[in-house]
Each structure stands twice: as C-alpha cells, then as structure tokens.
Amino acid sequence: MYSPEIEALLKKKGVEAGGRVRVTAGKAEYEGILMPRVVAGDAQSIVLKLENGYNLSVRYGKGFEMKKLAGGARIKHKAADVAPAKDASKPTVTVLGCGGTIASRVDYTTGAVFPAFSPGDMLASFPELKEVANIRGRKLFDLFSDDMTPAHWQAIAAEVAKEIKAKADGIILMHGTDTMHYTAAAMSFMLPNLPVPVVMVGSQRSSDRGSSDNAMNLTCGAVAAVSDVAEVGVCMHGTTNDDYCLLHQGTKVRKLHTSRRDAFRSINVRPFAKIWYEDRRMEVLRDDYKRRGHAGRFALDDKMNPRVGFVYNHPGMDPAYVASLANHFDGIVVAATGLGHVSTNPKGDPLARSIVPALKALVDSGMPVVFVPQTIYGRINLNVYEAGRILEAAGVIGNGCDWTPEAALVKLMWVLGHTKDPKKVRELMLTNVAGELTERTGTETFMT
C-alpha cells in the first residue's frame, strides 16, 4: 500500500497497479506502468516501470500530477511453475499459511510481492525445503497477525488436527511475528499430546529486503518439523547473523524486540534446540519434551472463551476503571509490578489509592483475577511483602507462577472455555497443562 494520499489519488484516477499512467513532477514528465509498492519502499513515492524496463521512483508532493493512459493490465499473481517432487525417503511436512511477512514471494518481472502459499510457490522461493522434506501446503488466512482472534486460533488448531489425521510427519505454521507467541500458546493448550512437531515460523524482514530472515527461519523450521520434538514450538533467528535458529517452547516464548531478527527469546527456560542453518543440524538443548510415539492420546481441545481482558498495572490506576472491567470480561489478567504487586496502600497514605477492594469485588463476584509479572522473567511471589499477602487474601490467582503474560491470558481463555466454576478455574490455572509453569527457574535462563 502507498500512503493514504497516493491511494486516494489512485482511486480518484481509477488507476490500479499495472495501469499505464503519465506522471508530472515539477518540470519532469514520465510514462510507464504503475507498480505495486514494495514493503520496504517509500510510501510517499510511486514506482513506475519505464519502456526501457527500468523502475523509477517519483515522490508525491507539490506539483505532482497523474493522468491515466490507455494500455497496461492489472498485475496478478501467477503461481510458480514448480512441481513438488515426492521423495519416498523423506518425511512429509505440511505448511499452513496464516499470514504475515514470511508468506510472500517477489515477482521479479514486475517487482510485486505476492503471498506464497502453494507448494510450488514455496519451493520456488525456498528451494532449500526440498532438501529436508516433501512439502505440501495451503493458505488458511491472509492477514496481519495483529488481526488474529481466538476464532482464528480455533480454525488453525482444527486444520492442524486434520493434517495429523492425514499422517503429516510435521506441520509448519507461517505466521506474522507480532502475535505469534499468543498463537503458539493457544496451539499448546488446544493441541495436547501432539504425535508430531507443530512449528511456527515468521519473518522480521520482508522477502523484498536483502536482510530477510524468511528462508533461514522456514528452512530451520522444516528441520524442527521432522525432528523428534513432538511439541508446539517457535523457530526464529537465534542471533542477528545467519548462523542458527532457536526452537522455543510454545508457552514459554516472547517477542522482545520490535525489529531485530533474533527478537524471540525463551522465558524462564532454555529453548528446546538450536538449529544450524548451513548443515541443517539440530542441537538439542533440553530433554523434557514429548517425543514422537509417546503414550499420550492426541485429541483436539479447542474450547475457548475470548472474554478475557489484560490490564497493565501502573502507578495511579483508577479503582473505578478496575471495577468497570466486570461489564466487559469474564476474567482478567493483571500484569503486576515486582513480585506481583499493585497499589494496596496498607499504610493509609492520603495520596495513594488502593485497587484491592475493586479486585476483591471482582473475585467475590466469581470473576477470576490472574496475576502475571510485568518483569517478564521470574515468578509471582505474594509471600514476601505485605502488599502480596493482602492480594493473596483477596483471592487473586498466580502465587508462585512463572508464566508469561501471553500464556496466562490464553490459558485463562482456554480454562473459561471449559468451566466457570471459580474453584475449578483456580485449580486448572494453577495446574501445569502445557509447560507454561515450571517448578524451578535456572539462573542460566535469564536473557543476557
């Protein structure tokens, strides 16, 4: 998409990508085919393909004029003419497209970037995949990951279950990175006792950029998908270099940087494995994972209640706001400071405002109130300070828990999809269901 101003002009002129136009910018005049904007391109400049085959960028601004000309044709995606070969000696991996930056292919004839979901498109864009497995795939959604909802999670889980029934040896979910850790947690709860790996991969850089991490993440994800780690995992760059990826546990991973290629880190645990890109070698870093052929029975469990809110505690939080949450949600997750604190005002300071009465009213009404650490690393401990003991007495859930905020939020949705009984909700929330809770946190798990 170009800038809103340019998009409005194109709509007014009736011009689409592929249409022939004449552009005037000051004293200069150009004719050519209007090209789609590449992801990394300037949103304020249009791109024209000239008669000589070169692309030209013309910045929109004062003195800019455009006229629609005859000729040209709407640019459409043509699937790559690459037939996936079946190699009986290799396992079969299903790739499901859930949107995001990774699911794209550059058409170098036009410069356009199109979604790449078909096996042919994927093999044309990522020929390394055929070294690892036979590839089959299809698109589920074409959307930004910020538009994901629990309903999308349910749809993804159902498709994964279909592929397991169809005897896929591993499954890759191509997903946008912004909310990938939420979806990874959701898959972990909805797909218990997986017989094969389910690996989520994404890309921090689009395919039209030289620094794109899509090929390496997807290839390493394929190595993880044919491995013995029958868990939900997230496979992304382990460093800013193109040396290895890390396979993170689905309920213990978080995106911790807006743009770095190694933005994903394991929280309070070590990653499952390190996967070296050059030689497609997987180095296992821990052994507490389910393996292919384990005794557990797989069955889709996708009941979810999306009416769960997330509250980030901050100094000066209004108790009335906390009380109003009862009008919107069936449960809330509170990101608390330090060991799990909010304003309790045990000393009776005249300027402080405790939100404990509002939280206790929610709990007494039957609404679960779950605490998670704002610090991300570490665990909730309500036994150390008076404020914590006050909150424990108020009935909040989470003392001793080291879950990530995202895993706790998704888990509460999943638990409330199964029961609204406060005692059962508390019991389930405090039970380690999908590796979201650990008994001990090692010092080596803190990010340095």
Secondary structure, 3 states (H helix, E strand, C coil): CCCHHHHHHHHHHCCCCCEEEEEEECCEEEEEEEECCCCCCCCCEEEEECCCCCEEEEECCCCEEEEEEEEECCCCCCCCCCCCCCCCCCCEEEEEECCCCCCCEEECCCCEEECCCCHHHHHHHCCCHHHHCEEEEEECCCCCHHHCCHHHHHHHHHHHHHHHHCCCCEEEEECCCCCHHHHHHHHHHHCCCCCCCEEEECCCCCCCCCCCCHHHHHHHHHHHHCCCECCEEEEEECCCCCCEEEEEECCCEEECCCCCCCCEEECCCCCCEEEECCCCEEEECCCCCCECCCCCCCCCCCCCCCCEEEEECCCCCCHHHHHHHHHCCCEEEEEEECCCECCCCCCCCCCCCCCHHHHHHHHHCCCCEEEEECCCCCCCCCCCCHHHHHHHHHCCECCCCCCCHHHHHHHHHHHHCCCCCHHHHHHHHCCCCCCCCCCCCCHHHCCC
